[in-house]
């Protein structure tokens, strides 16, 4: 994962070289700012992702990290969806 400003310069350069060797093995994602959630153990940065199968949504997943980078150090978290029993009136 290469994120300018977060990934160490040497590692960032190595990743970009690997990208140039085989562009079809990589996926680009747009970076966005996340508001941290305060917990008893300090702030965590949440991320909700979507699983797709053949281009159609198949489910959701959640991840959370101690910093604004969701990587291999992030933890899996539950994604709960509240089913509304009554229609909201606007």
Secondary structure, 3 states (H helix, E strand, C coil): CCCCCCCCHHHHHHHHHHHHHCHHHCCCCCCCCCCCEEECCEEEEEEEEEEEECCEEEEEEEEEECCCCCCCCCEEECCCCCCCCCCCCC
